Amino acid sequence: MNRDRARTLLPIIQAFADGKYVQYKEESGKWFTLDEPVFRGTEEYRIKPEPREFTVCLCKRYQPFKIQEMKCNDCEGYGNCEVIKVREVLDDE
């Protein structure tokens, strides 16, 4: 292993030590989660992404609906918006 490869893998190894999941990229291009990673060769590794959660305002005042992060100022007091919590779905789960 050369220094550049070590520099690339260091944050991934640290994340694994901290309890995060590590994935490697298969030849098909899909990411596979490893229970116990063995870092070898030129395989591509990453820290498994975690889904994001956020709140959006579904503004009914606009057609088609306008979606904004958090509560929009345009609808406040009119009862024309619905605030919903969104959780991202990742393809590799």
Secondary structure, 3 states (H helix, E strand, C coil): CCHHHHHHHHHHHHHHHCCCCEEEECCCCCEEEECCCCCCCCCCEEECCCCCEEEEEEECCCCCCEEEECCCCCCCCCCCEEEEEEECCCCCC
